[in-house]
Each structure stands twice: as C-alpha cells, then as structure tokens.
Amino acid sequence: MAKNNTLTLTQAQLNDIIAQAVAGALAVSGKQADKAPTSKKSTTTKSTKKFAFEKADGTIAYAKSQAQFNAWKAYAERSSKRVRKTAEELQAYTDAFKWTKALDKAIKANPSITCKQIHELGGKGCTKPMLKERKVALGVR
C-alpha cells in the first residue's frame, strides 16, 4: 500500500515558498522583479512657468509655453491690422445681391455648395438662409 504523504502549510509559509521560487526563476533569467509603485504622484518636477498675455479687452490669459504665447501675440497683431466692415456695409452687399444663371448652374451642378464657394463665384452678399431657399426653389434639396 502506498502511503498518503500530505503536507499542511500556513498561508505565510506558502507565500514564502512562492516568493523563493519566483526569486530563483528571476535569478536564472537575469531579470529583476518589478517593484510596485509606492505612490501615484510623479517624482519628476515640471516647469510650471506661465506667460501672461493681455487680451484686447484688458483681461489677462496665461499661456502654458513660450510657443503658445508667441502664437497668441502673432494672432493679435494680425487681428489689429484687419479691416472690418460695418453692419450697414454688409447689409448693402446683401441688398444688392441678385441670383444669376451662372450661380444657379453651379448650385445644380453641386447641391452641397457652400456660401463661401458662392462668394468665390461672384455671389458676394449671399447669406446661408438665402442659399438654402434658392436650393429649395431650384429643387436640388
């Protein structure tokens, strides 16, 4: 008859045996065991320098980098040189706008045409609602 060889271990003893087996396997492979992180906070320190940028309305925004600050500054300079039309001038364009056969032909050829494309074709003064109505009138939408 064969003898029943059973071994009873506590949880601590089992954990020690497993730890020794893992350490032995890692020693054979030449690797080190991974260490669990002790905290989730990053140990590296980042530069938190911010760059103050004054907007046209007087409020201050903070850029996160010098590159972002330079981009904001360039945009503000371009914006200050821009010539803006008054509401009356824009309304005069819209009032003077007339649909032409060429514009109707372009709408029929491309039903998803935009106002910007209409303007490029010589339709200055066309608005989105006007274009939408014209598409319905021509039967393309």
C-alpha positions in Angstrom: 0.0 0.0 0.0 1.1 3.5 -0.8 1.4 6.0 2.0 -0.5 9.2 1.8 2.1 12.0 2.0 0.2 15.3 2.7 1.8 18.5 3.7 0.0 21.1 5.6 1.2 24.7 5.3 0.0 28.0 6.6 -0.6 30.9 4.3 2.6 32.7 5.4 4.7 29.6 4.7 3.1 29.2 1.3 3.8 32.8 0.4 7.4 32.4 1.5 7.8 29.3 -0.8 6.3 31.1 -3.8 8.5 34.2 -3.2 11.6 32.0 -3.1 10.5 30.2 -6.3 9.9 33.5 -8.2 13.2 34.9 -7.0 15.0 31.7 -8.1 13.3 31.8 -11.5 14.2 35.5 -12.0 17.8 34.8 -10.9 18.1 32.2 -13.7 16.6 34.5 -16.3 18.7 37.5 -15.2 15.8 39.8 -14.7 14.7 41.8 -11.6 11.3 41.6 -10.0 9.0 44.5 -10.7 8.6 46.8 -7.8 5.1 48.1 -7.0 4.8 51.9 -7.1 4.7 53.4 -3.6 2.7 56.4 -4.6 0.8 57.7 -7.7 2.4 61.1 -7.6 5.1 61.8 -10.2 8.6 62.3 -8.8 9.6 64.4 -11.8 9.1 68.1 -11.5 7.8 70.1 -14.5 8.4 73.7 -15.1 5.1 75.5 -14.3 6.1 78.9 -15.6 3.2 80.6 -17.3 3.4 83.6 -19.6 0.9 86.4 -19.1 -0.8 87.7 -22.2 -3.0 90.7 -22.2 -6.1 90.5 -24.4 -7.6 93.4 -26.4 -10.4 93.8 -23.8 -7.8 94.1 -21.0 -8.2 90.7 -19.4 -5.1 88.5 -18.9 -4.7 85.0 -20.1 -1.8 82.7 -19.2 0.0 80.7 -21.9 1.5 77.4 -20.9 4.6 77.8 -23.1 6.6 80.4 -24.9 5.4 79.0 -28.3 1.8 79.4 -27.3 2.4 82.9 -26.1 4.1 83.8 -29.4 1.2 82.3 -31.4 -1.3 84.4 -29.4 0.8 87.5 -29.9 1.1 87.0 -33.7 -2.7 86.4 -34.0 -3.4 89.6 -32.1 -1.1 91.6 -34.4 -2.8 90.2 -37.5 -6.2 90.9 -36.0 -5.4 94.5 -35.2 -4.4 95.1 -38.9 -7.7 93.6 -40.2 -10.1 95.9 -41.9 -13.6 95.2 -40.7 -16.8 96.3 -42.5 -19.7 97.9 -40.6 -23.1 96.3 -40.4 -24.5 98.8 -42.8 -21.9 97.9 -45.5 -22.6 94.2 -45.1 -26.3 94.8 -45.3 -25.8 96.9 -48.5 -24.0 93.9 -50.1 -26.9 91.6 -49.2 -29.5 94.0 -50.5 -27.6 94.4 -53.8 -27.2 90.6 -54.3 -29.0 89.1 -57.3 -29.1 85.4 -58.4 -27.5 84.9 -61.8 -27.8 82.0 -64.2 -24.2 81.1 -63.6 -24.8 80.8 -59.8 -28.0 78.7 -60.4 -26.0 76.4 -62.7 -23.3 76.0 -60.1 -25.9 75.1 -57.5 -27.5 72.5 -59.8 -24.1 71.0 -60.5 -23.1 70.8 -56.8 -26.1 70.7 -54.5 -23.9 70.8 -51.4 -22.2 74.1 -52.5 -21.5 76.5 -49.6 -21.8 80.2 -49.3 -18.1 80.6 -49.4 -18.0 78.9 -52.8 -20.9 81.1 -54.0 -18.8 84.2 -52.9 -15.8 82.9 -54.9 -18.0 82.6 -58.0 -19.0 86.3 -57.7 -22.0 86.0 -55.4 -20.9 88.5 -52.8 -23.7 89.2 -50.4 -25.3 85.7 -50.4 -26.2 84.5 -46.9 -26.8 81.0 -45.7 -30.6 81.3 -45.5 -30.7 82.8 -49.0 -28.7 79.9 -50.4 -30.9 77.4 -48.6 -34.1 79.0 -50.0 -32.5 79.1 -53.5 -31.6 75.4 -53.3 -35.2 74.6 -52.4 -36.5 76.8 -55.2 -34.2 75.0 -57.8 -35.3 71.6 -56.5 -31.9 70.3 -55.5 -32.8 70.0 -51.8 
